[in-house]
């Protein structure tokens, strides 16, 4: 496992078996290590849709991902492979929807800053201008949400400009902690009445591979990476607007590169060793605890070399991601060094039992 280096491009230079699951057949077999995933056609009920955050004009698209069984992890001979990417093992996942792109500031701002805008409106201020220093969120003051959504704690003001000058509209939300991403999904679920959350690491890799078993979802040749991903050689030292590169076979953009994406799981370098390689693990997840670190992020980022921008590459979060946060205790909402990390949401067709009602256990004063 490679520990993520501190970002050097900030403008401030902070630098399974055959089973039936909720009416869907998930058919598994014992594939060769590099065999393609086994999956079912998308059921008629599982179609793409566009979600609109209630009370706003903010929209995002969700793409259906069919359930199936695949080989998770990478083979020993894969270029730039780390030890935590193996051993390879079979995994079965249920059908779900995944956000078409990385979550953009457009979406996250409604959660993080809408109460600031409402306060300014009540004060007859110009709501088109964000405050230079945002005030803490006001409980139960959000006019565009339900009581349940309002009850979710909102982020405290960031230490610096949260975009770091990289762009806002259409750009991926960055520097978001794992806790913040989980709270956003809890708020979004309450807001929409649908279950949204971060993908499990298994769901993420399954969706990224989109039926492939190669290093990249388009093959093994890193020379083609520039057509599909923003990474060290073409990103010009910054994250980019979402969906400007080619998608994978299932229509998901930026699964590799641009920003690494939070998964639900807590990170354990030996997690894959807990599974039998030829018996499908059903819906595996290493549940997050009250620990702030480490958690899993996937896909690599704009400042990574091709070897770190692979379907099977794993990244663990680290306290260094908040190295320059002067607050004590440090923020549980914002990183100061992680301009390379963001997230996207998933919506399960039927939620697995151990994830029902799951919320972040991280506390400010831990």
Protein Blocks (a to p, Z undefined) as FASTA:
>chain_A
ZZddddfkbfklngnopadeehiacddddddfkbccddddddfklccdddddehiabdcd
ddddddddddedjdfklghiafklpccdddddddddddfbdcdfklmmmmmmmmmmmmmm
mnopafkbccfbdcdddehiafkbcfklmmpccddddfbdfklonajehpacehiafklm
mmmmmmmmmmnopacddddfklmmmmmnnopacfbfnbjblklmmmmoccfklnoopacd
ehibccdfkopahkgghiacddfbdcdfklmmmpcfklccehiacdddfbfbdcddehia
fkbcfklmcfklccdddfklmmmpmbdcddfkbcfklmmbccdddddfbdcfklgopacf
bdfkZZ
